[in-house]
Amino acid sequence: MKQISLYLLVSFSMAFSQAGLDSTRTCMNCHTPGNWLPLSASPVFDHDQDTPFVLAYTHADLTCTQCHSGASLDEFHKFQTKGDRCIDCHQDIHQNYWGNGCQECHSPENWDPAQAFRRHDQTLFPLAAAHHSLDCYFCHTRPGMTPSLYCEDCHAVDFLSELAAHDGLTNQADCSTCHAPTRWDQILAINHGIFFPIYSGEHRGRWNNCSTCHIQAGDYQTFTCFGSGCHSVSDMNAEHCEDGSCERCDGLTYPRTGVIPQDCLSCHPNGNNSKCGD
């Protein structure tokens, strides 16, 4: 049996030599004595170290013949490939719309389109909520085009028609301060604290909808502290004025008559009972 194995080894070696096996590699780099297949479990040849193409993720599961082909031993052992670009082995379903930079959206880990969305989250415009369901071509209308990051540039129809109702705002306003990408009529809970905390502190759970404080439809710059039974002017007067004098805060004196919501906000920006200077 040993003689037969040795004979086969010598015969194949001579055949490879005559066929022109790549002189930079030897049989034992990949094979083991006595059996040509399967390949050695620990070959001397390291594809990741000895070639510019690292076999990562799903590429590591490929067999040699899936990338290296040839009609003869000579052709196969030259280990030539079609190329090292993705499109050399994978069909470009985008028809070169995005060029050859497949790795910008895909990786050897997974060709699943969801991978593209994960890559997009590393950009200045993460695809959240309703934006996540959009087709790539909806925003990238031509190859290489980077769309605007401003809400109003894509949502002009919605934005311009509502601009007049946003008293004090201009077309340079940042919509994301108040609105979420889920839908336009959803006011961001997390951002209201920039103006006045209503999702925490003493005002949490004390209101049912925006109109509880914003009594002028569409005008969110105007608010009241006295609507829907929240506070009453008479109670506030009694609390802030005693014995003929009223409290002062940062140079402002509580008005015995004519108090307005802005007066409340000036002394209680956090919506609590802290006195001026506390």
N, C-alpha and C positions, 0 to 999 in steps of 0.2 A: 504493500500500500504506500509505504514511504517512497518507493522508487517511482510509483505512478504519480504521486503528488509532486515529486521533484521534477519529473519529466514535464508535467503540465506547467509548472512554474517556469522552467527553462524555455519551454515552447512559447508560452505567452510572452515572456520577456523578449525573446527573439522577434516575435511578431510585432510587439510594440516598438522595438528598436528599429525594425525594418520599416514600420509604418510611419516612423517619425514622431514618437512620443515627445512631448515638450521636454527639452533637455534640462530645464530648470527644476523639474520634479522627478522623483523616482517612484517606482511602484510601491515601495514600502511606506511612502508618505500617507497613503490611503488604504492600502491592502495589507493583508496578513499572509504569512507563508502557509501554503497548503490549500487555502481557500480564497478565491478572488472576491466572493460575495458571501455574507454581507461585508460591507466595509468595516474597517477597524473601529472599535468603539471609541478609541482615543487616537485618532490619526495625528501624525506629525504636522500635516498641513492644516493650518487654521485659516478658514475663509475670512474671518473677521480681521485677522492681523495681516494676512498675506495678500489681500485684495482690497480695493477701495470700496467694495460693496459689502456692508455689514448685514448679516442675516439676523434681523431682529423680528420678534413677534411671529407673525404667520409665515414670514419668509424662512424662518428657521425650520419649519416643518416640510419644506419642499425637498424633493429628491433631486439629485444632480441632473438627471435627464429632463427635468421640467424646464430648466434654463439652458442647459448645455446639450445640444443635439448634434447628430452627425450620422451620415449613412454608413460610415466605416469607422474602425477603431482609430484610424489616423485622424479623421475629422472630429470624432468625439473627444479624443484626448488632447486636442488643441484648446478645449474648454472655451471656445468662442461663444458669444451671446449676441442677441440682436442689438443690445445696447443696455445702458444702465439707467435710462429714463423710464419713468412709470409707463408712459404711452408705448414703449417698445414691447411691453408684455401685456399691458392692460388696455382694453378698448376705451378710448376717450369718448364717453357718452356726451360730453359737453361740446364735442366737435371743435376743439381748440379755442372755444370762447374764452376760457380762462388762461390760455397759454399752457406752458409745461410745468408750472409751479403747483403740481398736485399736492405737494406736502403742505401748502398753505391751508388746506382744508382737510386733507386726509393724512393717514399715517399707516404704516404696515400693521399697526395694532388692529385696525378695523376700518373697512371701507364704508361702513354704515354712515349714511348722511348725518346721523346724529353727531358724529365726530366733528363734522364741519361746524355745527353749532357750538360745540365745546371750544373749538379753536376761536370762534367769533367772540366768545366771552372774554378772550384775552385782548381784544381790541378796545378802542375808546367807546364802542357802542355795543354793550352786551345785549343779546337778544332775549328780552324778558317779556313774559305775559303774551299779549297779542302779537308782538313782533316775532316771537318764536315760530309762529305758524306760517309766516310769510315765505313765499318762494324766493330764492336768491335773486332771480331775475326781476322781481317786483321792484327792488331798490337799485340793483346793479344793472341798469338798462343797457349798458354797452360795456365791452371788455375793458377791464382796467379802471373803470369809473368808481370813485369813492363818493357816495352820496353825502349830502349835508348832514351834520349832526343836530341841527336845529329843528325842533318839532314843527315850527310853522312853515318850514320850507317844503315839507311833505304833506302837512295837514292844513294848507292854506284855506281850503274851502271851509273847514270847521273853525279855524282860528279867526279869520277875518270877520266872519259873521258874528262872532261872539266878542270881538275886541271892544266894541262900544259899551257892552255891559260890564266890562272889567274897568271900572272907573280908576283912572290914574295909571293904567298900564299902557305900554307902547308895544309896537311889533318887535321890540328887542327883548321883551320880557322872557324869562325862562319858565316855560310851561310846566316843567317837571318839578318846580317848587311846590305846586299844588296838585297837579294831576299825575296819575299813574298810567303806565302803558297798557293797563288792562282795558280801560275804556275812559272816554273823556269825562263822563259824568261821575267818575269816582274821584273824590278828593282824598289826597294822601293823608292818612292819619299820622304818619311819622313826621310829616313836614309842618303840620299846623303848629307844633311847638315852637317853631321859629318866630311866630307872631304872638301866640298865646297858648299855654298848655290847656287843652281840653280833654286829652286822653290820659291825663295823669293829674294828681293833686285833687283839690276840692271840687273841680268842675267835672271830674270823671263820672260818667253816668248820669249827669244832671240835665242832659239835653237829649232830644230824640233825632233831630235832623238839623241841617245847616240853618234853616229858616228860624230856628229857635232864637238865634242871635242876629242873623243876617235877615232882617225883615224886609229889605228891598230886594226883590227877585233879581238875580244876576249881578248884584253889586256886592262883592265880597270885601270891598274896602270899608264899607259902612257897617257898623255893628251897634248893638244895644246891650246894655247890662240889665235893663229894666223890663224886658219883654218876657212873656210866658211865665210870669210869676216868679222870676229868678230873684230879683232884688226890687225893692220899692224905694222911691225917692224919699218918702217920709221916714222910712227906717234908716236910710243912709244919713239923712240930715240929723236925726236924733243921735246916731252913733258918733258922728264926726263933730258935732257942735254942742257944746255945753256951756251953761252960764254966760251966754251971749258971745262966746268966742269959738272959732272953728280951728281945727288942726291945720298945721302947715307942714309941707314936705318939699324939700328942694326948692324953696323960694315960692312955692305955690300954696295958696290958702284955699281950703275947701269952701266953695261958694254956698252960702246959706240958701240961695235960690238959683235956679238955672243950671244945676249940675248936669253935665253931659258925660256920656260913656268915656270919652277921651280923658276926662278928669280922673275917672276910676283907674284907667290903664296907667296913667302917669305915676300914680302912687302904688299901684298893685300890679306890676307887669307880670308877676308870676301867679296871679289869681289867688293869693293866700291872704291871711289876716295880719301879716307882718306890718308893723308900723314903719313909718319912714325912719330909716337909719338902723332898724333892727337887723 
